[in-house]
Amino acid sequence: MTAKDREVEEAHLSNNINAAGQAGSGCETELNMSSGGVAKDHGRNWGWMLSGTICLNILILGCALVSGTAHNSINISSSDLQVFLIILLLLTSIWMIYYAAYTARQENAVMYKDGHAGPVWLKGGLVVFGLLGIIMDIFKIASYAGYLHCDSAVKVAFPVVQLVFILVQTYFLSIHAKDCVQLQRNITRCGLMLTLSTNLVLWMTVVTEESIHQTTVPDYPSNITKHSARSEYIQKASYGSDKCTCSHTSCSIFKEAYYYLYPFIIEYSLFASAMAYVMWKNVGRVADEHHHHKIKFRLRDVFLSPVAGVLLVVAGLATFIVYEMEMKKDNSANKDKVLMMHFVMNIVIVTLMSVTTVIGCVIHKVDHRPHVSEKNPTRSLDVGLLVGASLGQFIISYFTIVAMVATGAKGYLDRLNLAWAILMVIQLGLQNFFIIEGLHREPYHEVQPITVVANPYVLQPNKELSSLEGLDMDTKPSPVLAEHILHGHTAEHRPKLSWKRWVLKEVCVFLLLANVILWIMPAFGARPQFDHTTETDFYKFNVWATVVNVGLPFGIFYRMHSVASLFEVFLTS
C-alpha cells in the first residue's frame, strides 16, 4: 500500500469516527431534552396534585364546620368557624402580598399575559362588590362591638380581618389576573388553590347564614305564630337574647343593614374564585396574545332592548317591593293575591326571555361566523360554571313540577307555580345553548377608520400648469380649503351594522337586563318556595328546605354569571 493510499484510508477512518461522535452527541442531546421534558411534566403534575389536595382538604374541613354551625343540636359555635376563617384569610393575604412583591422584583417571573383573562368588566364588578363587602364588614364591626362586654371578641376580629383581606385580594386580582407565571410554579399553584378554597369557604359561610336568615319555619303545635329562622340564628350567636344585650341603641339598625349586603359579598367570593382558578390554569402557560382582539363597547347600536329591558326591571322591582312588604306582615289578608302577582310577573319575564332566546338561537344558526379553535381556560370555565350553576334552578323546578303534578295542581296558585317551573326549565335550556354558542364564535372584525385630508396645492383637472406660474405660494388659501386643512375630511369606513348583528345585540341586552331582575328578587329575600306551602306539605319541611337552600344559591349565581357571559357575547357580536 502506497503512502498516498494510507493517507486516504486514515482520512476516511477519521471522518467515520467524527460522524459517530457527532451522532452520539446528538443522541445524548436528545436524551437530555427528553429527560428534561419528563422532569418538567413530572414537576407540573406534582404541583397540580399538591395544590388540588390542599384545596380539597380546606373545602371539606370548611364544609364540616359550616354545617355544624347551621344546627343548634351540634356543639360548634360560630366563633369556632370564625377562628378557622381568620386563619385562612391571614394565610391567603400573606401569600398574595408575597406574590406581588416577588413578581415585582423578578424580571422574568411573568413573561406572558393571557389576554382573555380578567377583562375590564370582570375587574370592575370585583371592585364594586368588594366595596359593598367592605361596607358590610363596617356595619358588622359596629353591630358586634356592642356585645364585646358579654361575648367573644372573635366576632369583632373576623370582619376586621375580612375587610383587610378584601382590600388585598381586590388589588391582587386587579393587577395580576392576566399573569402566566413562569417561576416558582408549584408555590404559585398552591397559593392560588389556597385563595380559591378560602373564597369558597367564605361563600359557603355567607350562603348558609343567608339561607338560615331567609328560611321560614312552619307552624308547629308547640308555637302559635310563625317565626323566622333568622331570629334563631341571632339568638344562637347570643345577639338579642336576654343573656347578652347590646351596649348601644344602633345594633338593630346595623344588623338589618348588613343582611341586605350579603348578596354582594356572595358574588364577590365567586368572582374571586373564578379569577383565581384561571390564574391557576395559566401557571406555566405560554399564552399567545396575538389572537386576542380588542373589542369596543358601543350601546348606540341598540335601542329597543334597553328600553324594554329597563321597563321589565322597573316592573319587576315594583312587584318585588310590594311582595316583600306584604310577606313581612304577620297576618296579611292579601298574601294569596301578592303571591299570584309574583308568580305572574315571573311567568311574563321567563316567557319573554324564552321567545327572545329562540330568536337569538335562530340568528346563530344562519350566522356563518367561524367557531373559535384555540383553547382558553377562561372560556372553558365560563361554560362549566354556566352549566353547573343552572343545575340548582333545574333541581328546584323539577321538584316543584313533581309536587304540583302529584297533588293535582288544584288551586290557581298551584297552576301558576307549575307553569312557572315548566317555563323556567325551558328558559334555562335555551339560554345555556345561546350563551355557549355565542362564546364559541369568532368576534366580528371592523375596518379601522381612514382619514382623508384635502391638499390645497393639488392640481385641478381643469387648470393648466401655466396658470400657476407667478402664483405666490404664500397666498392665503380659500376658506373651504382652510377648513379642510384645519379639520380634515374624515371618512369613517365603518360598515353599517348588519341585521344579524343588530338582532344579536338586541337579544343580548334584553336577556342581560332580564337576568338582572331575576337575580335581584331571590338575592334580596324573595322566597315563594316557602311562602307557597304546597311543596312544603308534599316533601315535608326538612327535605324541601334542603332542596331550596342548596339549589337557590347556585340559581342566584347562575343569573349573575349569565349577565357576565351575555355581556361577553354582546361585545363579540
MARSEMI-287466 format. One record per residue (C-alpha): residue in three letters; x, z, y; chain; residue number from 1. Coordinates in steps of 0.25 Angstrom, whole numbers, plus 5000, padded with zeros to 4 digits. Example, Ala and Ser with C-alpha at 12.3 -4.5 7.8 and 13.67 -1.06 7.14 Angstrom:
BEGIN
   type      x      z      y   mol   seq
    ALA   5049   5031   4982     A     1
    SER   5055   5029   4996     A     2
! end
This chain:
BEGIN
   type      x      z      y   mol   seq
    MET   5000   5000   5000     A     1
    THR   5006   4996   5013     A     2
    ALA   5007   5005   5025     A     3
    LYS   4996   4998   5033     A     4
    ASP   4986   4999   5021     A     5
    ARG   4990   5014   5020     A     6
    GLU   4986   5016   5035     A     7
    VAL   4973   5009   5034     A     8
    GLU   4969   5018   5022     A     9
    GLU   4973   5030   5029     A    10
    ALA   4965   5026   5041     A    11
    HIS   4953   5023   5032     A    12
    LEU   4954   5037   5026     A    13
    SER   4955   5044   5039     A    14
    ASN   4943   5037   5044     A    15
    ASN   4935   5041   5032     A    16
    ILE   4940   5056   5034     A    17
    ASN   4935   5056   5048     A    18
    ALA   4922   5050   5045     A    19
    ALA   4920   5060   5034     A    20
    GLY   4924   5071   5044     A    21
    GLN   4914   5066   5055     A    22
    ALA   4903   5065   5045     A    23
    GLY   4906   5079   5040     A    24
    SER   4906   5084   5055     A    25
    GLY   4893   5076   5057     A    26
    CYS   4886   5083   5045     A    27
    GLU   4891   5096   5050     A    28
    THR   4885   5094   5064     A    29
    GLU   4872   5090   5058     A    30
    LEU   4873   5102   5049     A    31
    ASN   4875   5111   5061     A    32
    MET   4864   5105   5069     A    33
    SER   4855   5106   5057     A    34
    SER   4859   5121   5055     A    35
    GLY   4857   5123   5070     A    36
    GLY   4843   5118   5069     A    37
    VAL   4839   5126   5057     A    38
    ALA   4845   5138   5064     A    39
    LYS   4837   5135   5077     A    40
    ASP   4824   5133   5069     A    41
    HIS   4826   5146   5062     A    42
    GLY   4828   5153   5075     A    43
    ARG   4816   5147   5081     A    44
    ASN   4807   5151   5069     A    45
    TRP   4813   5165   5069     A    46
    GLY   4809   5167   5083     A    47
    TRP   4795   5161   5081     A    48
    MET   4793   5171   5069     A    49
    LEU   4799   5183   5076     A    50
    SER   4791   5181   5089     A    51
    GLY   4778   5178   5081     A    52
    THR   4780   5191   5073     A    53
    ILE   4781   5199   5086     A    54
    CYS   4769   5193   5091     A    55
    LEU   4761   5195   5079     A    56
    ASN   4765   5210   5078     A    57
    ILE   4761   5213   5092     A    58
    LEU   4748   5206   5091     A    59
    ILE   4744   5213   5078     A    60
    LEU   4748   5227   5084     A    61
    GLY   4741   5224   5097     A    62
    CYS   4728   5219   5090     A    63
    ALA   4728   5232   5082     A    64
    LEU   4730   5241   5094     A    65
    VAL   4719   5233   5102     A    66
    SER   4709   5234   5090     A    67
    GLY   4712   5249   5089     A    68
    THR   4709   5252   5104     A    69
    ALA   4696   5244   5103     A    70
    HIS   4689   5254   5093     A    71
    ASN   4686   5269   5097     A    72
    SER   4688   5273   5082     A    73
    ILE   4703   5269   5082     A    74
    ASN   4712   5279   5088     A    75
    ILE   4720   5269   5096     A    76
    SER   4719   5271   5111     A    77
    SER   4720   5261   5122     A    78
    SER   4733   5268   5127     A    79
    ASP   4740   5264   5113     A    80
    LEU   4737   5250   5115     A    81
    GLN   4741   5250   5130     A    82
    VAL   4755   5256   5126     A    83
    PHE   4757   5245   5116     A    84
    LEU   4753   5235   5127     A    85
    ILE   4762   5241   5137     A    86
    ILE   4774   5239   5127     A    87
    LEU   4770   5225   5125     A    88
    LEU   4769   5222   5139     A    89
    LEU   4782   5228   5143     A    90
    LEU   4790   5221   5132     A    91
    THR   4784   5208   5136     A    92
    SER   4786   5210   5151     A    93
    ILE   4801   5213   5148     A    94
    TRP   4803   5201   5139     A    95
    MET   4797   5192   5150     A    96
    ILE   4806   5197   5160     A    97
    TYR   4818   5196   5151     A    98
    TYR   4814   5181   5148     A    99
    ALA   4812   5178   5163     A   100
    ALA   4826   5184   5166     A   101
    TYR   4833   5177   5155     A   102
    THR   4828   5163   5157     A   103
    ALA   4831   5164   5172     A   104
    ARG   4845   5168   5169     A   105
    GLN   4848   5157   5158     A   106
    GLU   4848   5143   5162     A   107
    ASN   4845   5137   5148     A   108
    ALA   4834   5147   5144     A   109
    VAL   4823   5138   5147     A   110
    MET   4827   5123   5147     A   111
    TYR   4813   5117   5144     A   112
    LYS   4799   5119   5150     A   113
    ASP   4786   5116   5144     A   114
    GLY   4778   5108   5154     A   115
    HIS   4765   5111   5147     A   116
    ALA   4767   5126   5146     A   117
    GLY   4762   5135   5157     A   118
    PRO   4754   5126   5166     A   119
    VAL   4751   5130   5180     A   120
    TRP   4736   5133   5178     A   121
    LEU   4740   5142   5166     A   122
    LYS   4750   5150   5174     A   123
    GLY   4740   5151   5186     A   124
    GLY   4730   5157   5176     A   125
    LEU   4740   5166   5171     A   126
    VAL   4743   5171   5185     A   127
    VAL   4729   5173   5189     A   128
    PHE   4725   5180   5176     A   129
    GLY   4738   5189   5178     A   130
    LEU   4734   5193   5192     A   131
    LEU   4720   5197   5187     A   132
    GLY   4726   5204   5176     A   133
    ILE   4735   5212   5186     A   134
    ILE   4723   5216   5194     A   135
    MET   4716   5221   5181     A   136
    ASP   4728   5229   5178     A   137
    ILE   4728   5235   5192     A   138
    PHE   4713   5239   5190     A   139
    LYS   4717   5245   5177     A   140
    ILE   4728   5253   5183     A   141
    ALA   4719   5258   5194     A   142
    SER   4708   5262   5184     A   143
    TYR   4717   5268   5173     A   144
    ALA   4725   5276   5184     A   145
    GLY   4712   5285   5186     A   146
    TYR   4713   5290   5171     A   147
    LEU   4728   5294   5172     A   148
    HIS   4725   5309   5173     A   149
    CYS   4718   5309   5159     A   150
    ASP   4722   5296   5152     A   151
    SER   4735   5289   5147     A   152
    ALA   4744   5283   5157     A   153
    VAL   4746   5271   5148     A   154
    LYS   4732   5265   5153     A   155
    VAL   4739   5264   5167     A   156
    ALA   4752   5259   5162     A   157
    PHE   4746   5248   5154     A   158
    PRO   4740   5240   5165     A   159
    VAL   4753   5242   5173     A   160
    VAL   4762   5236   5163     A   161
    GLN   4752   5225   5160     A   162
    LEU   4752   5222   5175     A   163
    VAL   4767   5220   5175     A   164
    PHE   4766   5212   5162     A   165
    ILE   4756   5202   5168     A   166
    LEU   4766   5200   5180     A   167
    VAL   4778   5198   5172     A   168
    GLN   4771   5189   5162     A   169
    THR   4764   5181   5172     A   170
    TYR   4777   5178   5179     A   171
    PHE   4784   5175   5166     A   172
    LEU   4774   5165   5161     A   173
    SER   4772   5158   5174     A   174
    ILE   4787   5156   5175     A   175
    HIS   4791   5153   5160     A   176
    ALA   4779   5148   5154     A   177
    LYS   4785   5134   5152     A   178
    ASP   4798   5139   5146     A   179
    CYS   4804   5133   5134     A   180
    VAL   4815   5144   5131     A   181
    GLN   4828   5140   5124     A   182
    LEU   4836   5153   5124     A   183
    GLN   4832   5166   5117     A   184
    ARG   4821   5159   5110     A   185
    ASN   4818   5170   5100     A   186
    ILE   4818   5181   5110     A   187
    THR   4809   5172   5119     A   188
    ARG   4799   5169   5107     A   189
    CYS   4798   5184   5104     A   190
    GLY   4796   5187   5119     A   191
    LEU   4785   5177   5120     A   192
    MET   4778   5181   5108     A   193
    LEU   4778   5196   5114     A   194
    THR   4772   5190   5126     A   195
    LEU   4761   5183   5119     A   196
    SER   4758   5195   5110     A   197
    THR   4757   5204   5122     A   198
    ASN   4747   5196   5129     A   199
    LEU   4739   5194   5117     A   200
    VAL   4739   5209   5114     A   201
    LEU   4735   5211   5129     A   202
    TRP   4724   5201   5127     A   203
    MET   4718   5208   5115     A   204
    THR   4718   5221   5122     A   205
    VAL   4711   5216   5134     A   206
    VAL   4701   5208   5126     A   207
    THR   4698   5220   5117     A   208
    GLU   4695   5229   5130     A   209
    GLU   4687   5218   5136     A   210
    SER   4679   5216   5123     A   211
    ILE   4676   5231   5122     A   212
    HIS   4672   5231   5136     A   213
    GLN   4662   5219   5135     A   214
    THR   4656   5223   5121     A   215
    THR   4643   5230   5122     A   216
    VAL   4640   5239   5110     A   217
    PRO   4625   5238   5105     A   218
    ASP   4615   5249   5105     A   219
    TYR   4616   5259   5094     A   220
    PRO   4606   5271   5091     A   221
    SER   4617   5281   5096     A   222
    ASN   4617   5275   5110     A   223
    ILE   4606   5272   5119     A   224
    THR   4612   5262   5129     A   225
    LYS   4621   5250   5127     A   226
    HIS   4635   5253   5131     A   227
    SER   4647   5244   5133     A   228
    ALA   4660   5246   5125     A   229
    ARG   4667   5245   5138     A   230
    SER   4663   5260   5140     A   231
    GLU   4668   5263   5126     A   232
    TYR   4682   5257   5130     A   233
    ILE   4683   5265   5143     A   234
    GLN   4679   5278   5136     A   235
    LYS   4689   5275   5125     A   236
    ALA   4700   5273   5135     A   237
    SER   4696   5286   5142     A   238
    TYR   4691   5279   5154     A   239
    GLY   4678   5284   5160     A   240
    SER   4676   5295   5150     A   241
    ASP   4674   5310   5152     A   242
    LYS   4688   5313   5147     A   243
    CYS   4695   5305   5158     A   244
    THR   4689   5301   5171     A   245
    CYS   4695   5292   5182     A   246
    SER   4702   5299   5193     A   247
    HIS   4697   5289   5204     A   248
    THR   4684   5282   5206     A   249
    SER   4689   5268   5205     A   250
    CYS   4691   5268   5190     A   251
    SER   4678   5261   5186     A   252
    ILE   4680   5250   5196     A   253
    PHE   4693   5247   5191     A   254
    LYS   4688   5248   5177     A   255
    GLU   4677   5238   5180     A   256
    ALA   4686   5228   5187     A   257
    TYR   4698   5227   5177     A   258
    TYR   4688   5224   5166     A   259
    TYR   4684   5211   5173     A   260
    LEU   4698   5207   5174     A   261
    TYR   4700   5207   5159     A   262
    PRO   4697   5193   5156     A   263
    PHE   4709   5189   5165     A   264
    ILE   4719   5197   5158     A   265
    ILE   4714   5192   5145     A   266
    GLU   4716   5177   5149     A   267
    TYR   4730   5181   5155     A   268
    SER   4735   5187   5142     A   269
    LEU   4730   5174   5135     A   270
    PHE   4737   5165   5145     A   271
    ALA   4750   5172   5144     A   272
    SER   4749   5172   5129     A   273
    ALA   4747   5157   5129     A   274
    MET   4759   5155   5138     A   275
    ALA   4768   5164   5130     A   276
    TYR   4764   5156   5117     A   277
    VAL   4768   5143   5124     A   278
    MET   4781   5149   5129     A   279
    TRP   4784   5154   5114     A   280
    LYS   4781   5140   5109     A   281
    ASN   4791   5134   5119     A   282
    VAL   4803   5143   5116     A   283
    GLY   4814   5133   5112     A   284
    ARG   4805   5121   5114     A   285
    VAL   4812   5109   5121     A   286
    ALA   4800   5104   5129     A   287
    ASP   4798   5090   5135     A   288
    GLU   4794   5091   5149     A   289
    HIS   4792   5076   5151     A   290
    HIS   4779   5075   5144     A   291
    HIS   4772   5085   5154     A   292
    HIS   4764   5079   5165     A   293
    LYS   4761   5085   5178     A   294
    ILE   4746   5085   5180     A   295
    LYS   4740   5088   5193     A   296
    PHE   4727   5095   5195     A   297
    ARG   4716   5088   5203     A   298
    LEU   4702   5093   5203     A   299
    ARG   4698   5082   5213     A   300
    ASP   4695   5072   5201     A   301
    VAL   4683   5080   5196     A   302
    PHE   4671   5085   5203     A   303
    LEU   4659   5086   5194     A   304
    SER   4664   5096   5184     A   305
    PRO   4670   5106   5194     A   306
    VAL   4656   5107   5201     A   307
    ALA   4649   5108   5188     A   308
    GLY   4659   5118   5183     A   309
    VAL   4658   5127   5195     A   310
    LEU   4643   5127   5195     A   311
    LEU   4644   5131   5180     A   312
    VAL   4653   5142   5183     A   313
    VAL   4645   5148   5194     A   314
    ALA   4632   5147   5186     A   315
    GLY   4639   5154   5174     A   316
    LEU   4645   5165   5183     A   317
    ALA   4631   5167   5189     A   318
    THR   4625   5169   5175     A   319
    PHE   4636   5177   5170     A   320
    ILE   4635   5187   5182     A   321
    VAL   4620   5189   5180     A   322
    TYR   4622   5191   5165     A   323
    GLU   4633   5201   5167     A   324
    MET   4625   5209   5177     A   325
    GLU   4612   5209   5168     A   326
    MET   4620   5213   5156     A   327
    LYS   4627   5225   5163     A   328
    LYS   4613   5231   5165     A   329
    ASP   4609   5241   5155     A   330
    ASN   4594   5237   5154     A   331
    SER   4593   5223   5159     A   332
    ALA   4580   5216   5157     A   333
    ASN   4586   5202   5159     A   334
    LYS   4596   5203   5148     A   335
    ASP   4590   5192   5140     A   336
    LYS   4588   5183   5152     A   337
    VAL   4602   5185   5156     A   338
    LEU   4607   5182   5142     A   339
    MET   4599   5170   5142     A   340
    MET   4605   5165   5155     A   341
    HIS   4619   5168   5150     A   342
    PHE   4616   5160   5137     A   343
    VAL   4610   5148   5145     A   344
    MET   4622   5148   5154     A   345
    ASN   4632   5147   5143     A   346
    ILE   4624   5137   5136     A   347
    VAL   4624   5128   5148     A   348
    ILE   4639   5130   5150     A   349
    VAL   4642   5127   5136     A   350
    THR   4633   5115   5135     A   351
    LEU   4639   5108   5148     A   352
    MET   4653   5111   5142     A   353
    SER   4650   5104   5129     A   354
    VAL   4644   5092   5136     A   355
    THR   4656   5091   5145     A   356
    THR   4666   5093   5134     A   357
    VAL   4659   5082   5126     A   358
    ILE   4661   5072   5138     A   359
    GLY   4676   5076   5138     A   360
    CYS   4678   5074   5123     A   361
    VAL   4672   5060   5125     A   362
    ILE   4681   5057   5136     A   363
    HIS   4693   5062   5128     A   364
    LYS   4688   5052   5117     A   365
    VAL   4688   5040   5126     A   366
    ASP   4701   5044   5133     A   367
    HIS   4713   5037   5127     A   368
    ARG   4724   5047   5133     A   369
    PRO   4734   5049   5122     A   370
    HIS   4736   5063   5115     A   371
    VAL   4748   5071   5118     A   372
    SER   4759   5070   5108     A   373
    GLU   4769   5081   5112     A   374
    LYS   4768   5095   5106     A   375
    ASN   4765   5106   5116     A   376
    PRO   4763   5121   5113     A   377
    THR   4754   5123   5126     A   378
    ARG   4744   5113   5121     A   379
    SER   4744   5118   5107     A   380
    LEU   4742   5132   5112     A   381
    ASP   4730   5127   5121     A   382
    VAL   4723   5121   5109     A   383
    GLY   4726   5132   5100     A   384
    LEU   4720   5142   5110     A   385
    LEU   4708   5134   5113     A   386
    VAL   4704   5132   5099     A   387
    GLY   4708   5147   5095     A   388
    ALA   4701   5153   5107     A   389
    SER   4688   5145   5105     A   390
    LEU   4686   5152   5091     A   391
    GLY   4682   5164   5098     A   392
    GLN   4670   5158   5104     A   393
    PHE   4667   5150   5092     A   394
    ILE   4666   5163   5084     A   395
    ILE   4657   5169   5093     A   396
    SER   4648   5157   5094     A   397
    TYR   4647   5155   5079     A   398
    PHE   4644   5170   5077     A   399
    THR   4633   5168   5087     A   400
    ILE   4627   5156   5080     A   401
    VAL   4627   5162   5067     A   402
    ALA   4620   5175   5073     A   403
    MET   4609   5166   5080     A   404
    VAL   4606   5157   5069     A   405
    ALA   4605   5169   5059     A   406
    THR   4596   5177   5068     A   407
    GLY   4587   5164   5071     A   408
    ALA   4590   5164   5086     A   409
    LYS   4576   5169   5089     A   410
    GLY   4577   5172   5104     A   411
    TYR   4581   5163   5115     A   412
    LEU   4594   5171   5117     A   413
    ASP   4598   5169   5103     A   414
    ARG   4595   5154   5104     A   415
    LEU   4603   5153   5117     A   416
    ASN   4614   5161   5111     A   417
    LEU   4614   5151   5099     A   418
    ALA   4614   5139   5108     A   419
    TRP   4626   5145   5116     A   420
    ALA   4634   5147   5103     A   421
    ILE   4632   5133   5098     A   422
    LEU   4635   5127   5111     A   423
    MET   4648   5135   5112     A   424
    VAL   4653   5131   5099     A   425
    ILE   4651   5116   5103     A   426
    GLN   4657   5118   5117     A   427
    LEU   4669   5125   5111     A   428
    GLY   4672   5114   5101     A   429
    LEU   4670   5103   5111     A   430
    GLN   4679   5109   5122     A   431
    ASN   4690   5112   5112     A   432
    PHE   4690   5097   5108     A   433
    PHE   4690   5093   5122     A   434
    ILE   4701   5102   5127     A   435
    ILE   4710   5100   5115     A   436
    GLU   4709   5085   5116     A   437
    GLY   4712   5085   5131     A   438
    LEU   4724   5094   5129     A   439
    HIS   4730   5084   5120     A   440
    ARG   4728   5072   5129     A   441
    GLU   4739   5066   5138     A   442
    PRO   4737   5068   5152     A   443
    TYR   4733   5056   5161     A   444
    HIS   4745   5051   5169     A   445
    GLU   4743   5048   5184     A   446
    VAL   4751   5038   5192     A   447
    GLN   4759   5044   5204     A   448
    PRO   4754   5040   5218     A   449
    ILE   4762   5029   5224     A   450
    THR   4765   5030   5239     A   451
    VAL   4766   5017   5247     A   452
    VAL   4772   5017   5261     A   453
    ALA   4770   5006   5270     A   454
    ASN   4783   4999   5276     A   455
    PRO   4780   4995   5291     A   456
    TYR   4792   4985   5291     A   457
    VAL   4788   4977   5279     A   458
    LEU   4786   4962   5282     A   459
    GLN   4771   4958   5282     A   460
    PRO   4768   4945   5275     A   461
    ASN   4763   4938   5288     A   462
    LYS   4775   4942   5296     A   463
    GLU   4788   4934   5296     A   464
    LEU   4802   4939   5297     A   465
    SER   4804   4932   5311     A   466
    SER   4793   4940   5317     A   467
    LEU   4800   4953   5314     A   468
    GLU   4813   4948   5322     A   469
    GLY   4815   4956   5334     A   470
    LEU   4806   4967   5330     A   471
    ASP   4811   4981   5333     A   472
    MET   4811   4989   5321     A   473
    ASP   4809   5002   5329     A   474
    THR   4796   4997   5333     A   475
    LYS   4785   5007   5330     A   476
    PRO   4777   5003   5318     A   477
    SER   4762   5001   5319     A   478
    PRO   4753   5013   5317     A   479
    VAL   4748   5008   5304     A   480
    LEU   4762   5007   5298     A   481
    ALA   4766   5020   5305     A   482
    GLU   4754   5027   5297     A   483
    HIS   4759   5021   5284     A   484
    ILE   4773   5025   5287     A   485
    LEU   4769   5040   5290     A   486
    HIS   4759   5042   5279     A   487
    GLY   4762   5031   5269     A   488
    HIS   4751   5024   5261     A   489
    THR   4749   5032   5248     A   490
    ALA   4742   5024   5237     A   491
    GLU   4739   5034   5226     A   492
    HIS   4738   5026   5214     A   493
    ARG   4731   5038   5206     A   494
    PRO   4721   5031   5197     A   495
    LYS   4707   5035   5199     A   496
    LEU   4702   5045   5189     A   497
    SER   4697   5038   5176     A   498
    TRP   4683   5042   5172     A   499
    LYS   4688   5048   5159     A   500
    ARG   4698   5057   5166     A   501
    TRP   4687   5061   5176     A   502
    VAL   4677   5065   5165     A   503
    LEU   4688   5073   5158     A   504
    LYS   4692   5081   5171     A   505
    GLU   4677   5084   5174     A   506
    VAL   4675   5089   5159     A   507
    CYS   4688   5098   5160     A   508
    VAL   4684   5104   5173     A   509
    PHE   4669   5107   5169     A   510
    LEU   4674   5113   5156     A   511
    LEU   4684   5121   5163     A   512
    LEU   4674   5128   5172     A   513
    ALA   4664   5130   5161     A   514
    ASN   4675   5137   5153     A   515
    VAL   4678   5146   5165     A   516
    ILE   4664   5151   5165     A   517
    LEU   4663   5153   5150     A   518
    TRP   4676   5161   5152     A   519
    ILE   4671   5170   5163     A   520
    MET   4658   5174   5157     A   521
    PRO   4663   5181   5144     A   522
    ALA   4676   5185   5150     A   523
    PHE   4669   5193   5161     A   524
    GLY   4659   5200   5152     A   525
    ALA   4648   5191   5147     A   526
    ARG   4645   5195   5132     A   527
    PRO   4632   5189   5128     A   528
    GLN   4637   5191   5114     A   529
    PHE   4633   5206   5115     A   530
    ASP   4622   5205   5125     A   531
    HIS   4614   5196   5116     A   532
    THR   4613   5205   5103     A   533
    THR   4609   5195   5092     A   534
    GLU   4624   5193   5087     A   535
    THR   4626   5208   5088     A   536
    ASP   4614   5211   5080     A   537
    PHE   4617   5200   5070     A   538
    TYR   4632   5203   5068     A   539
    LYS   4631   5218   5072     A   540
    PHE   4639   5223   5084     A   541
    ASN   4653   5225   5078     A   542
    VAL   4654   5211   5072     A   543
    TRP   4649   5204   5084     A   544
    ALA   4657   5212   5093     A   545
    THR   4670   5208   5085     A   546
    VAL   4666   5193   5086     A   547
    VAL   4663   5193   5101     A   548
    ASN   4675   5202   5105     A   549
    VAL   4685   5193   5096     A   550
    GLY   4679   5179   5099     A   551
    LEU   4675   5181   5114     A   552
    PRO   4689   5183   5119     A   553
    PHE   4694   5171   5113     A   554
    GLY   4682   5163   5119     A   555
    ILE   4685   5168   5133     A   556
    PHE   4700   5164   5131     A   557
    TYR   4695   5150   5126     A   558
    ARG   4687   5148   5139     A   559
    MET   4699   5151   5148     A   560
    HIS   4709   5143   5139     A   561
    SER   4699   5131   5139     A   562
    VAL   4699   5132   5154     A   563
    ALA   4715   5130   5154     A   564
    SER   4714   5119   5144     A   565
    LEU   4703   5112   5151     A   566
    PHE   4712   5112   5164     A   567
    GLU   4723   5106   5156     A   568
    VAL   4714   5095   5151     A   569
    PHE   4709   5093   5165     A   570
    LEU   4723   5091   5170     A   571
    THR   4727   5081   5159     A   572
    SER   4714   5073   5161     A   573
! end
